[in-house]
Amino acid sequence: MTGERQSGRMRIQYLQAMLNQDVGYFDIDTSTGEIVNSISTDTALVQDAISEKVRGFNLMCNHIAEL
């Protein structure tokens, strides 16, 4: 859940940053599909990493609570 929220925020911020670029920024040899794929891939990696860290933290807390 936390990872999903964070990746959603990242997507919004990424899109806002892209829309704030000068027109010349888009004159590079990059297609729209490559940009969209990059956003999706990067945010999915962050989401997975955050979710894994939260899961590990929860397991650690449960283990400590059992002591």
N, C-alpha and C positions, 0 to 999 in steps of 0.2 A: 504494500500500500504506500509506504513512504517513498520507495523507489519510483513508483508510478507518478506520484505527485511531483517529485523533483524533476523527473524527465519531462513531464508536461510543462513545468515552468521553464526548463531549459529550451524546449522547442519554441515557446513563445518569445523568450529573450533572443534566441538565435534568429527567428524570423524578423523581430523588430530591428536587430542589428543589421540584417541584410537589407531591409527596406530603408535604412538610414544611410546606406552607402551612396557615393556619387555614381552617376551613370557610367562613368569610365571604368568603374570597378567590374562591371558586367561585360566589358569588351574583351574578356579573356576567353580562351578556348575551352570553356566549361559549359556543358549543357545543363538544362534545368534538371534533367533526370539524375545527373551526377550530384548536384547540390542536394536534391531531395534524398537521395540514397545516403549521402554523407550525414545529413541531419538524422535520419532514421537509425543508421548504424551506430553513430556516436552516442545518441541518447539511449539506445537500447543497451549499449555497453555500460553506461553510467547507471542505468536502472538496475541491471543485473548486479553490478558491484555494490550498490547501496543496499539492495535487498539481501545480498549475501552477508554483508557486514551486520545488518540489523538482525538477521537470523542468528548469526554467531553470537552477537551481544545478548540476545534473548536466551540462548542456550547457556551462556556463561552465567547470566543472572539466575536462571533456574537452578543451575548446579550449586551456586553459592547459597541460594535460599535453602537447598536441601541439607546443607551442612549444619 
